[in-house]
Amino acid sequence: MTSTSTRDASSWRRGSLPKARFFHPAALQIDVFTLLPHAFSWLTEQRPLAAVLGSELDLRLWNYRDFTPLTGGQVDDEPYGGGAGMILRVDVVDAALEAVYGDFGSRRIIALTPQGRQLDQELVEELAGEEAFTLLSARFEGFDERVVEHLATDAVSIGPYVLSGGELPAMVVLEAVARRLPGAMRAESAMYESFSPSLEGGLEFPQYTRPAEFRGWQVPEVLLSGDHGRIDSWRREQSRERTLS
Ligand SMILES: C[S@@+](CC[C@H](N)C(=O)[O-])C[C@H]1O[C@@H](n2cnc3c(N)ncnc32)[C@H](O)[C@@H]1O
């Protein structure tokens, strides 16, 4: 599900919001809007995010409640037509985006919803190639539909199941994209991963480490042979078999 917004050039409204920091000129800038910014702290302390934060990745976490035009920090409301749960209000999301970007812009703004385009490695590569994008997460019963239709440019799902909030989906996108940025991982680690071009988009071959034999379960002899030509052929064959099965 994709909708295109009619927003034009973005500009910063609140001078106090972004702190001046020195990023790589090509740093990817990701903003996450959430009701639980503190939930992201463990992710930012771990590789691969920790390795690229402040250099290849400029990550900012925004709380909808800090921008709500409603009293008492209200962000949600009951659904029109009745039904269970609360809906994240369109005016609240709009106020948050407006405060951060001004009169909206050409920026890619992704609503995280189980009804969106399903995340896969192709979409991850696409996002890693962007200069900047924004993730909108909801809780409760989700977004007022006008957020997805008019404020977001895309809708993305991390899979055909329902979680209680968009924080884990946002973290999934963040981690998957961050590990594609320069310096996030050793180049060799990423080269032969599942879905990588080196494996023609297929699954990775089986991997083993010591001990060579455990409870009678042997590591394939070819991997102990030291014959790198044979090992390479065996791995490619295994990758092909796994991908087709
Ligand atoms: C309980 S869900 C809302 C589900 C919605 N009522 C529906 O039935 O489609 C609350 C929020 O969690 C996030 N979420 C839950 N599952 C998700 C998924 N599979 N992919 C992306 N976001 C998800 C979204 O931000 C969603 O709006």
PDBQT file of the ligand as one rigid body, heavy atoms in Angstrom, charges set to zero:
ROOT
HETATM    1  C1  LIG A 301      -2.142  -3.264  17.293  1.00  0.00    +0.000 C 
HETATM    2  S1  LIG A 301      -1.353  -2.591  15.870  1.00  0.00    +0.000 S 
HETATM    3  C2  LIG A 301      -2.723  -2.039  14.920  1.00  0.00    +0.000 C 
HETATM    4  C3  LIG A 301      -3.270  -3.091  14.022  1.00  0.00    +0.000 C 
HETATM    5  C4  LIG A 301      -4.435  -2.586  13.179  1.00  0.00    +0.000 C 
HETATM    6  N1  LIG A 301      -5.583  -2.320  14.009  1.00  0.00    +0.000 N 
HETATM    7  C5  LIG A 301      -4.801  -3.661  12.164  1.00  0.00    +0.000 C 
HETATM    8  O1  LIG A 301      -5.608  -4.531  12.483  1.00  0.00    +0.000 OA
HETATM    9  O2  LIG A 301      -4.235  -3.637  11.035  1.00  0.00    +0.000 OA
HETATM   10  C6  LIG A 301      -0.674  -1.095  16.492  1.00  0.00    +0.000 C 
HETATM   11  C7  LIG A 301       0.504  -0.563  15.705  1.00  0.00    +0.000 C 
HETATM   12  O3  LIG A 301       1.609  -1.445  15.813  1.00  0.00    +0.000 OA
HETATM   13  C8  LIG A 301       2.414  -1.374  14.642  1.00  0.00    +0.000 C 
HETATM   14  N2  LIG A 301       2.481  -2.709  14.034  1.00  0.00    +0.000 N 
HETATM   15  C9  LIG A 301       1.897  -3.827  14.509  1.00  0.00    +0.000 A 
HETATM   16  N3  LIG A 301       2.184  -4.892  13.737  1.00  0.00    +0.000 NA
HETATM   17  C10 LIG A 301       2.978  -4.436  12.750  1.00  0.00    +0.000 A 
HETATM   18  C11 LIG A 301       3.604  -5.047  11.622  1.00  0.00    +0.000 A 
HETATM   19  N4  LIG A 301       3.457  -6.339  11.362  1.00  0.00    +0.000 N 
HETATM   20  N5  LIG A 301       4.365  -4.269  10.819  1.00  0.00    +0.000 NA
HETATM   21  C12 LIG A 301       4.516  -2.958  11.059  1.00  0.00    +0.000 A 
HETATM   22  N6  LIG A 301       3.940  -2.314  12.096  1.00  0.00    +0.000 NA
HETATM   23  C13 LIG A 301       3.179  -3.035  12.930  1.00  0.00    +0.000 A 
HETATM   24  C14 LIG A 301       1.749  -0.350  13.737  1.00  0.00    +0.000 C 
HETATM   25  O4  LIG A 301       2.363   0.920  13.923  1.00  0.00    +0.000 OA
HETATM   26  C15 LIG A 301       0.331  -0.392  14.215  1.00  0.00    +0.000 C 
HETATM   27  O5  LIG A 301      -0.380   0.776  13.878  1.00  0.00    +0.000 OA
ENDROOT
TORSDOF 0
